[in-house]
């Protein structure tokens, strides 16, 4: 029997596959609503445009010293281009600009571990998930107000989130006593906490790991028993079924042939992996609450 979290992934994948089958002319691969076939355009141009956010540690991250990129989804973007036999063009984006960048056709697919949320599903079409993470809080080592997850939602506590991230709508719904403040950038959110003007900022495991690995003032607070686990996937513009089907095929292939697992291990994210729906044990492992690394 699959657990409730495995059913979450199963239901999501079933909906994705049904939507693809209903809107695709299987004889031509062309979208029956008349929209152009993006896959054909990519192959004809010899180039796939991939939106990335180069500040996402372990996902797509630019080293400030060397300016080189690394991360699981940077590796997978290269794998996608190789599978298609085309060149890779990276387009810098962010969570705040994600939806406009996809809607305005700045890129063919966004590949930076995008959380599947109801708000985003109104504008984007997702592949099946490949990663999942709970929400974590980052505070300072000097903060004596926040010692555990239970200390966050209390009167007088200021919680910071970055605009456009999945944490913004979730914390708006979940906080009852603490005050929420939204900042335009992740950096501004971090500065508020470091300065003491905010008590914590909310993030996920990869970004929390970045804080512990790169600064000496941060302390990671993990939820006890899980708070709000979100599956992560790649995002496309709705309507082009042939391109969506090809991206689905790509995600399934990197899971099955081990490329995703290798990239996850290299970037310290193996515990975030989401397996196939039929791989029930893998699904259950993907949704465990992850203890923060030792600092």
N, C-alpha and C positions, 0 to 999 in steps of 0.2 A: 504494500500500500504506500502510495506517495503521501508525504506529509503536506501540510497546508502551504508551505512555502514552495514546494515542488509543484503543487497545483497552480500556483501563481504563474510560474514560467510556462507550464503546460498550456494554461488558458491563453496566455499571451501569444504563444507560438501558433495555437490553433486559429486564433482570430486573424493573425497575419497571413496564414496560409489560405484561409477562406477568402479573405479580401483579395488576395492575388488571383485566386481561381475565378472569382466572380467578374474581374475587370480585365482579364487578358484574353485576347484571341490566340488560342493555343496553336493555331495553324501558322500564324505569322510572328507571334511574339509581340505584336503591335498592340498598344493600348486601344481598347475599343471606344474610348471617348475622344479619340482623334489626336491626342497629344503626341508629340514627336518621340521617337524611340531614342532615349539618351544613350543607351548602350551602343547603338549603331554610330551615333555621333562621336562617342569616345574612341571607338575603334577606327573610325575614319580619320579623326584628327590625330590619332596616335598619342593621346595624352589624357590622363584622368586627373581632375582637379579635386584635391582633398583639403577640406577645411580642418585646421588644427588650432589648438590653443597652446602655445609653447611655454606656458607657465604651470603646466599640470604635471607635477613630479611623478615619475614612473609611468605616465601615460604618454604625453608628448611634452618634453621638457628641454629648453635650451639652456645649456650650461653658461652662466654669465661670464665665465673666464675664457672658455674656448669657443663659445657661440655654436658648438655642435649640438645636434638634436639627439635625444634618446627617448626610450619609453616603449611600452608594449604596443600602443596604437601607432606610433611612428614606425615600428617594425612591421606592423600589419598593413600600413599604408604602402610600404615598399613591396610587401608580398602581394597586395592587390594589383599594383601596377605590373609586377612580374607575371602574375597569372593572366592578366589581360594582354600582355605583350605590348604595353604602351609605356610612355614616359610618365613620371610622377611630377605634378606641380602642386606644391604646398601653398595653401592660402591661409594666412593668419586670421583667426577669428577669436571669439570668446563666448562665454555663455550669455553675456548681455547682447551680443550681436548674432548669435547662432540663427535664430529664426529669420531675421532680415537677410542674412547672408544666403540661406537656403532659398528663401522665397524670391530673392532677386537674382538667383542663378550665378552667384559668385563662385560656387563650387558644385561638383557633382555629388559629393557625399561628405558628411562631417564625421570625422573619426577621432573623437577625443573623449571616449567613455561617457556618453551622454545619457543621463538618467531618464528613464521612461516615466513621464508624469502625465496626468490628465491634461494639464495646461499645455504641454508641448505636443501632445497627440492631436490637438486641435489644428496644428500647423505643420507637423512633421510626420513622416512615415518611418517606422523603425524596422531594422532587421531583428532577428531573434537575439536575445541578450547573450553576451559573452563574459560579462563580469557583473558583480553585485557587491554593494557595500552598505553598511549601516552608517548612521550619522555619528560624528564624533565632535567633541568640543575641545578647543584649544584655549588655555589660559596661561598666565605667567606663573613661574615658580614662586614669585613673591605674593601672589594673590591668596589671602587667607580666607576669603569669603567662599571660594569654590574649592571644595575638597573631594566631592563626589558628584555623580550625575544628579542626585536628588537636590543638590544645592543650587542648580541652575534656575529652575522655575520658582523663584522666591521673590517676594516684594523687595524692590531696591536693586535687583540685579539687572544689568544692561547686557543684552545679547546682540551681537553684531552678525550680520550676514552680508554676502555680496549680491548685488543686483543681478537678476537673471539666473542665479543658481537654483537648484531644486530645493535648497534649504530655506529660501525666502518664503514660498507658500506653505511649506510644511510647518515651519516655526510660527507663522502667523496663526495657523490652526491649532497648534499644540500648546503654545505658551498661554498660561492662565494668569500668572502674577508678574513674571519678569517683563521688562520693557524691551521691545525689539527695535533695532535701528538698521536701516538698509544703506549700504555704501556702494558707490559706483564701481569700485574695483576691489579685488581681493587684497591688494596692498593696503588700501585705506582701512579696510576691516582689520588687518593685522596691526596697523599702527595704533588704532584705537585701543586695542587690547594691550599692546606693549606699553603704551603711555599710561594705562590705568583708567582711561576715560570709559572703557567698556570692560566688562568682566570676562567674557568669553566670546569667541567667534565659532560658528558652526561650519563644519567641513565634512569630508569623507576620509576614508583610511589613506588613500594615496597622498592627499594633500597634508593630512596630519603627519604622515611619515616624513614628508618633506620638512615640515617645521622641526621635528626632532633631529633630523639629519643635518640641518643647515644653520640653525640658530641655537644659542645657549640659554635663552630665556623661556622657552616654551614648555608647557606641560600638557599632555594629552589626557583627556577624560573620556573613558569609554562607557557607553551605556551598559547597565547591568541587565542581562537577559534580552537585549535587543530593543531598539527604539523605533526605527523606521528604515527597513532594508529596501533598497531600490535597485532594480536591475539596470545595467548599462548596456547600450547598444550603439549601432551606427545609425545616423539620421539622414534621410533623403527627402526631397520634395515629393509630395503626394502625387499620384496619378500615372506614373510611368511604370507599368507592371513588369516589363521586360528587364528594366534596370534593377528593380527591386528583387526580382527572381534571381538575377545574377549575383547580387549582393548576398542574398540568402544562401545561395550555393557556396559563395566564398566563405561565409562564416561557418557553415557546416564543414567545409573542407579543412579549415585551419584547426577546428576542434578535433576532427577525426585523424588527421595526419600528424598531429603533435606540434605543429608550428606555434599555435597559441600557447600551449603549455610551456614550450621552451622559452618563449618571449616573456611569459608571466614569471617564470623562475628567475630569469636574468634580471628582471626589474623588481623582484621581491614582492610579487602580487599573486603568488600561486593560490593563496587561500581565498581569493576573490573570484576564481574561475567558476563559470556556470557551464555545466555539461549539457549534453543532449537530454531531451525530455525522457527518453527511454533509460537513460543512465541515472536511476533514482538515487543511488548512493552519492553520486557526484553532485546532484542538485542539492541534497541535504547538506553536504559539506560546504557548498558555495554560500549558504546563508547563515553560517554560524557567526556569532559575535566574535570579532577578532580582538584579542588583547593587544594593547598598544606595545610597540617595541620598547625595550629598556633604553632609558636615556642616561 
